[in-house]
Structure formats: structure tokens, C-alpha cells
Amino acid sequence: MSARRFHHPDTSGVFTFSAETESEIAWWETKYPAERRQSAVIPALWIAQKQNGGWLSEPALRAVADRLGMSYIRVYEVATFYTMFNLEPVGKFHLQVCGTTPCMLRGAEKLKSVCERKIGPKGKPSGGGTFSWVEVECLGACVNAPMVQINDYYYEDLSVETLEQIIEDLAAGLNPAPGPYVKRQASAPEGAATSLTDPSLYDGSRAAPLTSIPGAPTSDGGKGA
Amino acid sequence: MSDTFKLVVDGTEVEVPKSYTLLQACEAAGAEIPRFCYHERLSIAGNCRMCLVDWVGAPKPIASCAQTVGDMRPNPDGTPPRVETRSPRALKARNGVMEFLLINHPLDCPICDQGGECDLQDQAMGFGRAASRYEEPKRAVDDKNMGPLVKTVMTRCIQCTRCVRFAAEVAGVEEIGLANRGEDAEITTYLERALTSELSGNVIDLCPVGALTSKPYAFNARPWELRKTESVDVMDALGSAIRVDARGPAVMRILPRVNEEINEEWISDKTRFIFDGLARQRLDRPYVRIDGKLTPVSWDEALKAASAALARPADRIGAIAGDLACVEGMKAAMDLLDSIGVKSIDGRQDGAALGIGSDGSRLPRESWLFNSTIMGIDEADYLLLIGSNPRTEAPVLNARIRRNWLQRGLKAASIGPRADLTYETIDAGRGSKDLASIVDGHPVFEGLRAARRPMIIVGQGALTGADGAAVLHAASALAQRVGAFRPEEGWNGFNILHTASARVGALDLGFLPRAGGLDAAGVLKGAAGGSIETILLIGADEIDLSKTGAATVIYVGSHGDAGAHRADIILPAAAYTEKSATYVNTEGRIQRTQRAVPLKGEAREDWAIFRALSAYLGKALGYDTLAQIRVKLGADHPVFLGLDYAPATTPASASPPYGSAGALTGEAFRTAVTAFHLTNPIARASQTMAECAELAARPAAAAE
């Protein structure tokens, strides 16, 4: 990764918070004492990024800085430190392909080539700004590897075919469902449960009968066993 | 609980305050600790790891800059903890840190301006390995624009963040930051805008490597070729301690010296970067205007012409001393003018109502000094600025006010033009009419009265207005009423902040209109009306010379500025780096500059010019050497006998209020310094300052 900077430093632009953005930032601000309101800078940047179509423009950064009474360089430090703040335009659908070890071992490399083939080079929006993709570090869904985050949702247990289908569906204006793309519930085992299947685990028959509540006071005023 | 803590450093037992860091404790024990990010005057970052020491018993080496002694504990047997700074473990730890620092540091010392005075170079010699084991590609970082003063070579940066902390803490402009992370971390300004601080040059000194260097000095000289002269700055009235580095006849750069009582170790950009102005627009030979054109002549002809002009009736002669005039020069001029009976002499070209009351009586010295002393700012707990913008008038002093505000909660109020002073000020109005409203019950009045160390700073913006004398009286009366005069406690909270290094010297000398004489404005008006026929300008350029009629103007000064352009006779004099001269700072501290480079061409020291002129007038002054004039100076004005200390606060020789009361009706005080970078002839001759001034005049967004 190379140093991230604003791709289009449009220093004259003006960014106006929408009513919704404004009220969300105001809510975050209430969580901190008035003289520490710059603590809300990360959520404020995130909300501004949302409003701005998934990336943080230079005017948006200035708007956040002015809103929280911070100098621009301090906000710039935060925005460049956290890679979830996109400093360049992203597509309407921004794919973040996890490339860390578990996903890589389960086929992330193939997902990346799908993206390259169907979307284009990494980090550049394509298709008139519909799609963009990047490779990211671990998104914490290793049990469902390989996976891709599209905007705010995880698409898990992907294969070349399923990811191609998802991209085609998105391009066609459909709403592919997030979650695992194999037959499993969330991160439960594929198909059916493979462990802890003994019914006696769940009917209470394995529990030792209880004669008294441990530690509860007894009628003679002493401590129970 | 005791406030001190005992520990054994390298076998030496020391007892230090618990507030000390381990690094300070080690230094107290005489050990030398290498460091990059740690700096006495900045907050602690602890990110370079160079100051690792071995605390015997601790599992890992300790970053001594970030370890407070009070948080340490004795050994289990109750003996003081042992710290080793030269043990094999400590040395190995530093060796490792140094190796990591050098991994990404280019080996470009031969072309680096920091070479020869580089902390990294020195410490790599002391603590580093002989050779690198690193074979992978080094990282490279794009250079950043930081304006016309600071040159960047960012690949050399070791991310100590001293510059970031300096900008945010001392200069008070959050403009430098550490962007990105890890391998990509880089120091930058927001979108590479130029720094706007008046103190930005100090990051060059702070940078322990060659990442931030001086742009005007780039590739000009090596530190070991330079002749170093300790001197005193004259760009503002603080008299900051400086070191003038010269090679041959040229001043190559100006650096700060440590003077805890004045500038600590900072200097303003004007102090540091005007040195190219010392080589431009110089008056290096005498001129006389012949047929409307300034023509080079010999000293003999010039002095003859000048003595002819001064041979006119004394009441038709006026003299004005400018902002950079030295005490010796003014003394010689004053003795000469007194000997021929000239009454219209004035050392206050800006028309400040100081030194002389409206009834013509002389005011006491306390009425024109910064009596609290600059160090006294650290003690103040309530400050009222009257017509003063310390940020442009004395940036280093402003940094001290800011530190008090930041660290000790100083409350500051201001009457005058609103400006960003880098600290919050209570808006107490704009002009003298608002000063009159500060009476019992006014929040500022009550704030000052409740303060333990109330402080009032009156700026030249308030004193140069039409009601300047009334402002001086009202401000000193206010100081009196709120209890700012406490000689028994050694505190005098009434202060005048000057903008010119010559002013206090002129006032101390009494370079003021004699009884019946005209002041500076009167002289200029007289010249316009024809009643003044000869004007002697001693480096006076910041006055309106366009309406001086047919008067003969004699200009004694170092630079071809406004005064020289109007002049009929030019007598070339020395600049402050070319003479040993006395200046008095705003506190009343008598200091001497030292000659760092020879005089330019045929120029002579100011006092020697007047001595020579006196002989042409047949009134030869009684001194022929610098030592003799100084003896005369001390004899006539005992105040000049003591060097380098601020006068003690003693019961005032005449009690305040100073001067006489007058109507306070002014709507707005003037701004004393409108263009920080262009306040005097040397600065106006400097290209660097011109660039800075142009940048400062542009709106911030465009300054990229």
C-alpha cells in the first residue's frame, strides 16, 4: 500500500451536511463533554463519508473539521490513518475482498481475479462508477472464508461462480442477499450440525441433581455448601 | 511523603524531584542520554526509543524520557533502584534502535545541509553499527511544500514529531501533522500549504535530522566553515539572543542562542531569515544630490555638504531617529545636535506618546518599560492587552503568553483590533473609549483586581493614536487601581510592549524634543511649511517623507529605503551585524551586538559618522573610540552601565499614573504592525521576507 492522499484536492468546494447527517453527528457529539467534542471525529467522518457516496472528499473533511472545531491537519491525520476512510471516489458498489491468510487459503486469489475480470483494476471505479474493488486485511469472518464486503454487508463462503453471480445481479439492479453462499446458517456447519449432536446434551438428563443452591444462606444463618 | 526520589544511576546516587523523568534524573547524575523525539520544551512523545536505559530488574529496557521517576519503586530490599545507562543491555538496545532508524534513512550526508550538525549523524557515530545489514529496498517519501522558509527532504525524516508538537504547542498553529500510518507515515502540512506561523523557522533547529532545513540557506555553507558570533537581534524590541554565522564578508545564517530570560531558544522568522537583506540595497558609499540626482561622492564632500546643512539656524533643523538606531549612534548624534542648539530631536518616529508628558515634563523610566519582565509573563494570571498584537509585534513573547494560557490557565483580555493570537482573548472592545469603560464592576477590571499577578500590556497601536498620552495615563491609572504595582512583592504589572529595538534606547537617552522643540510629526510638518530646512534622519524610514518640501534631508543609515530615496545627503552607516552596538530591549535590558562581518564598502559606524561631522562643524565631540563614547554614555546616563539584566522592580521613581489625563474617545486602536515581514529597512531589502509577506497577504486557501 502506498501513502494515501486526496485524489482530487478540490480546495474550493463546499460540503453541506444533510439534515440526517447533521442530526447523527449531533447525537455522537452528545456522548462527549463539550470541550472534548473532537472525540466524535471518527463517527463524524464515517457519517460524512456515507453521505458523500462512500468516500471522503476534501470539502467533506473540511466540513467535519469546522463542525467539530478542529484544525484540518488533525482531521487529515485521522482520515489518512484509518484505511476505511476512502480518500478517492469509490463505485456505488464498493467491494472489499479479504485477502488475509484464511481467506487466501480458501480461494481469495480467485475472487480477486473475478473482480479484475468483471470490474477492472484494483482501486479504480468502473462501469460508470457502479463498481470498485480493493483488497483489504482480515475482516474477521474467517469461519466463512473466502468473503467479500460489499458496501455495508458481508457476502461469505464465496466461489468464483457465486461472486460472478452477485456482481451480475448488482449490475442488473437486483438485491443479492448478504450472508453465506453455501448451505449453512450464518457460521454454523455446512449442511447440518457435525458436533454436539447428542440429544442428551439438551434434555437436562446429564446435569447432576441439585440439593441446595451453592453459596445460598441456610436457615440456621450459616453459609451453604 | 517526600517529594524527592533516590536512585542510583551508573553507580552514582542522586536524589531528584519525583516530577522528573528518568532521562532528567540520569542527566542530573551526569549521564548522557541520546534522544531524538524528546525535547525539554515540548510535550513527551516517547516514539523514537533512542533514550532506552537499563533499569536493573525490569524485564525490558525503559524509554527514559517517558518514565516518571515518581512512578518508579525501590528494589525489594528497600535500596534505591539502579539504572544503568552504559550497561551492555542499554548499549545493545540503543544499537538496535539506531539500526532500525537508519534502515530507511538515506545515506546522503555528503549532500545534506544538516551534515556536521546532525543529531542522527552524531548519535550513529556514538551508538550505531559500523555497517548496515539491511539489503532490502529503502523507502522513499515525496518532499512536501512547507512554504518559502522550510525546505523538506522527507525521506530523511525519522518521525520524531518534534515539528508537529512545536507547531501545535509553541507556535499555536496546528498546521503540521503525521499523515498515514506505519511504513507510509509522513510529516506534512494540510495539502502542503505553507506554514503561517511567525515562528516556523524553529522547526529547522528542532529537526534532529536533515528533513527540515532552511530554504534560504540551502547548499550555501557547511557549519564548520562558518565564523560564529554571538549577538543580539534588533528585528523587534525583545533583543533575542542570536548567533550570526558568517563566511568572509557575508552573513550566511542567523540562529537562536539560549536566553531563558528572553527568547528561551526560539526566534521569529524575521530574526532568522532577514540575512539576505543585509547584502541587498546597501548604502556602501556617501552620496550627495547634485542637480536632482544622487551622486557618489567622497566622505569629505558628503560631510562638508552635511555640515553646511547643519550650519543653518538651530530652530530650522530637526532630527528623527528610526527603529534600528543604536544607542551609541543616537548618543553621538544627540551630543552633536545639543552642541549646535538643535531642539527638535525625536527618537519616536511613530509618534508614540512616551517619555514626555503632554505638559513637556519627562516621565519616569518605568512608564516606557516592560516592567514585569518577559519571564514575568510566566507568573501572570490575568492579562489585559491594550492596543497590542504580540503575535506580530513580538512573536517569541507571544509564545510565552500562549504557554501560560495553555499550561497555567492565564486569562487574557484584549482591547484593540481582533486577531488570532493563538490563545483565547476576552473581547474588551476596540479603542480608547472602551479602555475608559473598564471601571469597578467591569468583568475585566474585576478579573485584574482578583488576580495574584495582574498584567497590563500597552502596545504601540494604543500609544501612537491622537489620544496616546491619555491612553498611557488611563492604562497606568487602571494598573494602579487594580493593584498591578506591588513593589514590595517585586511585581510591576504595567508594561509597554515596543515594536522597535531602538525605541527604549532613545527614551533612556532622552533623544526627545528639548523644551520648545518639535516632535517627529512637528518636524515633518515644519518641513512641509518651510520652517524646518534641514532634517537629519538616523535610519528613520517608516515616516511619510513625501511632504518634506524643499528641506535638505541628511540620511544616516545602512539601507537604501524610503529615507535614502528622499535624502539629499546620504552618509552610509553599519547594520547591526557589522558593529558592536548597544540596544535596549523592551524590558530595559541593555545588550550589545557584536561585529560579525566587516563594514560594507565605505560605510562607517554611526557614532563615528557623527564624530567626524562634529569636527566639520567645529564642535568636535570629546570621544574618538568606541570605548570612549561608552565611558561618556555611562557617565551621562548611568542606566547604560549595567549589561544584560532586566531592571529590578523597585518602587517607582515617580508614582503612577503617568502623564496627565485626557479625553478617551477613540473608536479603534491602530494596528502597530500591519505587515510582520516588512517592518524595517533590512527586512524590506530581503527577498525571503518579500516572499513571506506576499504569502501572508494572500488568503489561506490559495496559499499552496
Interface residues (C-beta under 8 A of the other chain):
Chain A: M1 S2 A3 R4 R5 F6 P9 T11 S12 E58 S71 Y72 I73 R74 Y76 E77 T80 F81
Chain B: V141 D142 E174 E175 I176 G177 L178 A179 N180 R181 D184 E186 T188 T189 Y190 L191 A701 E704
